[in-house]
């Protein structure tokens, strides 16, 4: 079986540390539950991702070189 998370077209997904998460939430003036959701069974997620974690996704962008988005892991 192919590991989808290692495919060249799948952007980098990492679990955000709590300290970094607090900075992000404060910067955008939001709560954790305001973030867009991503399901735990998404094949691009790292193995250590658990419900309640926030995932940082770094995508290539034509206009800004890189685009960073955040997703809340749900069941």
KEBA-558105 format. One line per field, with one value per residue: residue number from 1; chain; x, y, z of N, C-alpha, C in turn. Coordinates in steps of 0.02 Angstrom, whole numbers. Layout:
KEBA-558105
resi = (NUM / ...)
chain = (A / ...)
n.c1 = (X / ...)
n.c2 = (Y / ...)
n.c3 = (Z / ...)
ca.c1 = (X / ...)
ca.c2 = (Y / ...)
ca.c3 = (Z / ...)
c.c1 = (X / ...)
c.c2 = (Y / ...)
c.c3 = (Z / ...)
end
This chain:
KEBA-558105
resi = (1 / 2 / 3 / 4 / 5 / 6 / 7 / 8 / 9 / 10 / 11 / 12 / 13 / 14 / 15 / 16 / 17 / 18 / 19 / 20 / 21 / 22 / 23 / 24 / 25 / 26 / 27 / 28 / 29 / 30 / 31 / 32 / 33 / 34 / 35 / 36 / 37 / 38 / 39 / 40 / 41 / 42 / 43 / 44 / 45 / 46 / 47 / 48 / 49 / 50 / 51 / 52 / 53 / 54 / 55 / 56 / 57 / 58 / 59 / 60 / 61 / 62 / 63 / 64 / 65 / 66 / 67 / 68 / 69 / 70 / 71 / 72 / 73 / 74 / 75)
chain = (A / A / A / A / A / A / A / A / A / A / A / A / A / A / A / A / A / A / A / A / A / A / A / A / A / A / A / A / A / A / A / A / A / A / A / A / A / A / A / A / A / A / A / A / A / A / A / A / A / A / A / A / A / A / A / A / A / A / A / A / A / A / A / A / A / A / A / A / A / A / A / A / A / A / A)
n.c1 = (42 / 21 / 99 / 15 / 45 / 177 / 185 / 235 / 148 / 71 / 53 / 163 / 122 / 112 / 106 / 55 / 139 / 86 / 126 / 158 / 34 / -45 / 7 / -34 / -175 / -195 / -144 / -237 / -351 / -446 / -533 / -483 / -582 / -634 / -560 / -539 / -589 / -511 / -520 / -476 / -446 / -390 / -278 / -162 / -121 / -1 / 57 / 56 / -44 / -187 / -362 / -411 / -286 / -193 / -156 / -23 / -12 / 89 / 93 / 147 / 148 / 101 / 100 / 145 / 254 / 252 / 110 / 27 / -81 / -203 / -274 / -399 / -395 / -518 / -632)
n.c2 = (-59 / 114 / 253 / 390 / 511 / 536 / 574 / 681 / 785 / 809 / 924 / 976 / 912 / 945 / 916 / 1041 / 1118 / 1152 / 1278 / 1353 / 1348 / 1426 / 1553 / 1568 / 1563 / 1677 / 1775 / 1774 / 1796 / 1695 / 1543 / 1373 / 1289 / 1363 / 1344 / 1272 / 1103 / 938 / 769 / 630 / 513 / 554 / 525 / 601 / 648 / 654 / 508 / 525 / 615 / 662 / 669 / 834 / 890 / 1017 / 1043 / 1098 / 1154 / 1169 / 1242 / 1257 / 1412 / 1517 / 1654 / 1695 / 1618 / 1523 / 1453 / 1451 / 1353 / 1305 / 1166 / 1084 / 928 / 807 / 673)
n.c3 = (0 / -32 / 46 / 71 / 132 / 105 / -25 / -159 / -191 / -80 / 47 / 183 / 341 / 510 / 687 / 793 / 925 / 1094 / 1147 / 1033 / 974 / 1060 / 1031 / 897 / 909 / 986 / 900 / 794 / 865 / 906 / 956 / 987 / 936 / 833 / 723 / 557 / 522 / 521 / 483 / 588 / 520 / 402 / 272 / 256 / 377 / 512 / 602 / 741 / 768 / 859 / 906 / 943 / 933 / 846 / 679 / 580 / 418 / 282 / 131 / -39 / -125 / -259 / -250 / -122 / -90 / 20 / 103 / 254 / 347 / 471 / 554 / 651 / 729 / 720 / 772)
ca.c1 = (0 / 58 / 92 / -6 / 75 / 244 / 180 / 262 / 95 / 39 / 92 / 189 / 75 / 145 / 67 / 77 / 151 / 38 / 151 / 149 / -38 / -69 / 27 / -77 / -243 / -193 / -133 / -299 / -405 / -495 / -527 / -464 / -640 / -650 / -518 / -569 / -578 / -484 / -536 / -420 / -428 / -362 / -214 / -105 / -103 / 52 / 32 / 48 / -100 / -244 / -416 / -396 / -223 / -198 / -107 / 2 / -3 / 129 / 83 / 179 / 103 / 131 / 104 / 181 / 304 / 222 / 48 / 20 / -149 / -209 / -335 / -411 / -408 / -580 / -644)
ca.c2 = (0 / 177 / 301 / 453 / 569 / 546 / 594 / 748 / 835 / 819 / 972 / 955 / 915 / 933 / 930 / 1104 / 1117 / 1195 / 1347 / 1385 / 1354 / 1485 / 1613 / 1571 / 1580 / 1747 / 1817 / 1778 / 1810 / 1642 / 1485 / 1312 / 1260 / 1404 / 1322 / 1222 / 1035 / 885 / 706 / 590 / 461 / 583 / 490 / 647 / 666 / 615 / 454 / 546 / 662 / 637 / 718 / 890 / 920 / 1064 / 1026 / 1153 / 1130 / 1217 / 1230 / 1303 / 1462 / 1556 / 1726 / 1710 / 1566 / 1471 / 1470 / 1410 / 1347 / 1264 / 1124 / 1048 / 858 / 781 / 601)
ca.c3 = (0 / -40 / 100 / 39 / 165 / 78 / -95 / -171 / -197 / -15 / 86 / 248 / 397 / 574 / 747 / 823 / 997 / 1131 / 1154 / 968 / 963 / 1098 / 993 / 838 / 930 / 1008 / 841 / 755 / 912 / 897 / 999 / 952 / 901 / 776 / 666 / 513 / 548 / 480 / 517 / 611 / 472 / 341 / 261 / 256 / 445 / 544 / 644 / 810 / 774 / 896 / 910 / 987 / 910 / 790 / 628 / 539 / 350 / 243 / 60 / -86 / -151 / -313 / -233 / -59 / -82 / 63 / 136 / 315 / 372 / 531 / 558 / 714 / 716 / 751 / 760)
c.c1 = (45 / 45 / 78 / 30 / 145 / 244 / 203 / 209 / 59 / 82 / 113 / 136 / 115 / 99 / 97 / 84 / 103 / 61 / 142 / 75 / -66 / -53 / -19 / -147 / -247 / -186 / -198 / -360 / -463 / -484 / -507 / -521 / -662 / -611 / -556 / -549 / -545 / -496 / -474 / -399 / -403 / -292 / -153 / -81 / -44 / 22 / 18 / -10 / -159 / -300 / -400 / -331 / -238 / -140 / -88 / 17 / 32 / 124 / 125 / 127 / 138 / 142 / 145 / 234 / 278 / 159 / 41 / -53 / -150 / -275 / -339 / -429 / -471 / -587 / -674)
c.c2 = (62 / 222 / 370 / 513 / 584 / 567 / 666 / 802 / 849 / 868 / 944 / 965 / 900 / 951 / 992 / 1096 / 1167 / 1267 / 1385 / 1396 / 1415 / 1549 / 1622 / 1593 / 1654 / 1794 / 1827 / 1792 / 1760 / 1589 / 1425 / 1285 / 1303 / 1384 / 1274 / 1152 / 990 / 820 / 666 / 538 / 489 / 553 / 536 / 664 / 624 / 563 / 476 / 595 / 628 / 690 / 772 / 924 / 970 / 1048 / 1089 / 1124 / 1186 / 1198 / 1279 / 1350 / 1502 / 1628 / 1741 / 1659 / 1508 / 1498 / 1423 / 1412 / 1300 / 1228 / 1090 / 976 / 837 / 708 / 589)
c.c3 = (0 / 21 / 70 / 69 / 138 / 5 / -104 / -176 / -131 / 25 / 154 / 303 / 461 / 631 / 779 / 898 / 1032 / 1137 / 1089 / 953 / 999 / 1061 / 932 / 857 / 952 / 948 / 802 / 799 / 903 / 951 / 956 / 909 / 841 / 713 / 621 / 537 / 496 / 518 / 533 / 561 / 406 / 330 / 262 / 326 / 470 / 591 / 716 / 821 / 809 / 896 / 962 / 969 / 855 / 743 / 590 / 470 / 311 / 170 / 19 / -114 / -206 / -293 / -170 / -42 / -40 / 95 / 196 / 337 / 432 / 530 / 626 / 698 / 755 / 734 / 693)
end
